[in-house]
Amino acid sequence: MRTTILVVLLALVAVAYAEEEKYTDRFDDINVDEIIANRRMLVPYIKCTLDKGRCTAEGKEIKIHIKDAMQTACKKCTDKQKEAARKVVKHIKDNEKEYWEQLRSKYDPKDEFKDIYEPFLEGKDAQD
């Protein structure tokens, strides 16, 4: 009986953990407004994600998760990450069109995920 209870409890913990899996929130307090307001700060992050420049710790973290975030409408993002992603990508799309095309081409070359990430970027989460 104890074994059964233990197995059930472990299964519940595993399910809860899987549902709560999020990207690290270690960099959630980065001031994205400051970065997008200063092109000299923004471009190195973009170049990092394009494999065309050095990466900071924050840049490496973004680069690791960018494709998954595009494919899942940022499902594993914290609320702060969702807000920041929308703000930064909107800025890049509006002000750095060439870089946006390079990013889109690198991470979604066949436009397979556009129907997933475009609604997200417009403010619609998957559960909406």
C-alpha positions in Angstrom: 0.0 0.0 0.0 2.8 2.4 0.9 4.5 1.7 -2.4 1.3 2.5 -4.3 0.9 5.8 -2.5 4.5 6.7 -3.1 4.2 5.9 -6.8 1.1 8.0 -7.1 2.7 10.9 -5.2 5.8 10.8 -7.4 3.6 10.7 -10.5 1.7 13.7 -9.4 4.9 15.6 -8.6 6.3 14.7 -12.0 3.1 15.9 -13.8 3.1 19.2 -11.8 6.8 19.8 -12.5 6.3 19.1 -16.3 3.4 21.6 -16.4 5.4 24.2 -14.5 8.5 23.9 -16.6 9.6 27.5 -17.5 12.7 29.1 -18.8 15.0 30.5 -16.1 13.8 33.7 -14.6 17.4 34.7 -13.8 17.4 37.5 -16.3 13.8 38.7 -16.0 14.8 42.0 -14.5 16.8 43.2 -17.5 15.7 46.6 -18.5 14.5 45.9 -22.1 13.3 49.5 -22.5 16.9 50.7 -22.0 18.2 48.1 -24.5 15.7 48.9 -27.3 16.2 52.7 -26.7 19.9 52.3 -27.4 20.8 50.7 -30.7 24.4 50.2 -29.5 23.1 47.9 -26.8 20.5 46.2 -28.9 22.5 45.2 -32.0 25.0 43.0 -30.1 22.1 41.0 -28.7 20.7 40.5 -32.2 24.1 39.6 -33.6 24.5 37.1 -30.8 21.3 35.3 -31.7 22.3 35.3 -35.4 25.7 33.8 -34.6 27.4 36.9 -35.9 28.8 38.3 -32.6 29.8 37.6 -29.1 27.1 36.7 -26.5 26.6 37.9 -23.0 25.2 35.4 -20.5 21.7 36.9 -21.2 22.3 36.7 -25.0 23.3 33.0 -24.7 20.1 32.3 -22.7 18.0 34.0 -25.3 19.7 32.1 -28.1 19.2 28.8 -26.4 15.4 29.2 -26.2 14.5 31.5 -29.1 13.5 28.7 -31.5 11.4 26.8 -28.9 9.7 30.1 -27.9 8.8 30.8 -31.5 7.4 27.3 -32.0 5.4 27.3 -28.8 4.2 30.9 -28.5 6.5 31.3 -25.6 4.7 28.6 -23.6 7.7 28.2 -21.2 8.2 32.0 -20.8 7.4 33.7 -17.5 5.0 36.6 -17.7 7.8 39.1 -17.7 9.6 37.2 -20.5 6.4 37.2 -22.6 6.0 41.0 -22.1 9.7 41.6 -22.9 9.7 39.3 -26.0 6.7 41.1 -27.4 8.2 44.5 -26.8 11.6 43.7 -28.2 10.4 41.8 -31.3 7.9 44.6 -32.1 10.7 47.1 -31.9 13.0 45.0 -34.1 10.2 44.4 -36.6 9.4 48.2 -36.7 12.9 49.6 -36.5 15.4 46.9 -37.5 13.6 45.3 -40.4 16.7 43.7 -42.0 17.6 42.1 -38.7 14.1 40.9 -38.2 14.2 39.2 -41.6 17.6 37.6 -40.7 16.2 36.3 -37.4 13.0 35.0 -39.0 15.0 33.4 -41.8 17.4 31.7 -39.3 14.8 30.5 -36.8 11.8 29.9 -39.1 13.2 29.7 -42.6 10.1 27.9 -44.0 7.5 30.1 -42.2 6.3 26.9 -40.4 5.7 28.6 -37.1 4.5 32.1 -38.2 0.9 31.2 -37.4 2.1 30.4 -33.9 4.4 33.3 -33.0 2.6 36.1 -34.8 -0.6 35.8 -32.7 1.5 35.6 -29.6 3.4 38.7 -30.6 0.1 40.5 -31.1 -0.7 39.8 -27.4 -2.7 36.5 -27.7 -1.5 33.7 -25.5 -2.1 30.0 -26.5 -5.0 29.7 -24.1 -6.8 32.8 -25.5 
